[in-house]
Amino acid sequence: MKKRLDRSIDWLLAARPLIVTAILGTGILVLRGEFTVSLLPFYILIAASYALSLIYWICFRVGLSATLILYIQIVGDILLVTSITVLTGGIYSQFSVLYFLPIVYSSIFLIIKGAFTSASLSSIFYTLLLVGLYKGYLKEIFPLETDVTGSYVFFRSYLHTLLFFLVASMSGFLAERLRKRIHELAEIRLTTDDILLNIGNGLFTVDSEEKIVFFNKTAENILQLKTEDVKGHKFEDIFPKRLSNLKNNIVTAVKEKSSSYTEIEIEKKEGEKIPLGLNITSLLTPDGRERGVLFLFEDMTLKKRTARMVALGELSSGLAHEIRNPLASIRGATEVLSSSIKVEDANKKLFELILRETDRVNRSIREFLSFSRILPLHFAKLELGKIIGEVITLVKNNPSYKKGITIKNNIKEKIYLKGDREQLKQVFSNILLNGINSIDKKGTLKISGDHNGGNVSITIEDNGAGIGKKDLEKIWIPFYTKGKGFGLGLPIAKRIVQQHKGKIYVRSRPNYGSKFTIVLPKG
């Protein structure tokens, strides 16, 4: 808006001396034979208009208030018009219509307030001019004819004043409406440009001359091209060879003027190839003429990877179920055999090994299915202390628990959180079991909780073997483990916490133990 105002004022400063030169120059050429007075004042007024425009321009550039400069210009221009009117016939001058110019431009720049200020000043100066001529104060400049009456002078003053304020009202009203429409259009354009520039998909448009008109930020990132390097240029001149597939589709779209969807592959600067989903839409005017082509595209890498992961997950889940069925048969058959026939000690150990390893594989499959299956959440207001108490009881009855391990529940006050009871119990038990597995023979686990703004913060700390820096980054990866278990406990815990819109952190040092912090919504 400020840049547009600056340009408009620059145009006004440039136009003023040119208009004065055209008007007074014409007056000098056409009317010079009708005046007995010297033409020197005309030249002085022309020079003054140039000098004033230069002074105004300097004042504007040094940072003076644009509004103040505009009001000074209005006063200066009305004085200039008054001088021209005096020199070109006084009460009979046709140049009194020039008073409308400062009224109109003041309405453009200063709306109704400026228009009425200009109309008031024009009325005052024109009336003073008429009175001065009628009373003889200006007779040395232009003598008034003796047959002009006071009533005629009053009528001229009244008519001009009426016209001045009428023009001020109309131009001010129209200028106000125009400014509102410009502001509305600017807001619409700002909103539209912001949306198009920042949407998650790449977008660019090519006009009928095959030049790129619009190029958004996502297009910059995906295609690795800068807007300033491509905008206004033909796509064939600036698209590198690595984007040849995209270039070929643009050529086809511009020729065929049709809309379509296709999937292509482009190459990044680093040599990596990425898939793009490309929507091509022909842009037409209301009467059907072609304006250009719009290209909307997205990087399909993540979607394709997700689709592969979904397919792999479905396959893995089906495979896991297929494995569980024969496992159940093997375990059942082993139990029947061990109970129906006489088994020697060596063979008895083999039967026990089969049963134990079958159970182990079955637990692994159960945990895998639990990880791959997203269960619906049933939110409720839960008391943290009670849940931790229940979890401690379950953990102490787990085969991994050792009598040399002490679990301390330091949650004394009533702390409430919001979540799914059973799934949160799984989170806490998985982390506690992880701590138990990290302790060799004797050790301690401490559990504490506190309010943290709109959340609840729970910490579970152990003094076990700890986790190395390199391994710390991998503990959330499924099946990654360096100890007992299957490496699914912590990934499952993290996923459940994320489903609860919470966060989980871990700090650990080898030989000093680990500290897990879970942040969950307050109940």
Secondary structure, 3 states (H helix, E strand, C coil): CHHHHHHHHHHHHHHHHHHHHHHHHHHHHHHHHHCCCCCHHHHHHHHHHHHHHHHHHHHHHCCCCHHHHHHHHHHHHHHHHHHHHHHCCHHHCHHHHHHHHHHHHHHHHHHHHHHHHHHHHHHHHHHHHHHHHHHCCCCCCCCCCCCCCHHHHHHHHHHHHHHHHHHHHHHHHHHHHHHHHHHHHHHHHHHHHHHHHHCCCEEEEEECCCEEEEECHHHHHHHCCCHHHHCCCEHHHHCCHHHHHHHHHHHHHHHHCCCEEEEEEEECCCCCEEEEEEEEEEEECCCCCEEEEEEEEEECHHHHHHHHHHHHHHHHHHHHHHHHHHHHHHHHHHHHHHHHCCCCHHHHHHHHHHHHHHHHHHHHHHHHHHHHCCCCCCEEEEEHHHHHHHHHHHHHCCCCCCCCEEEEECCCCCCEEEEEHHHHHHHHHHHHHHHHHHCCCCEEEEEEEEEECCEEEEEEEECCCCCCHHHHCCCCCCCCCCCCCCCCHHHHHHHHHHHCCCEEEEEEECCCEEEEEEEEEEC
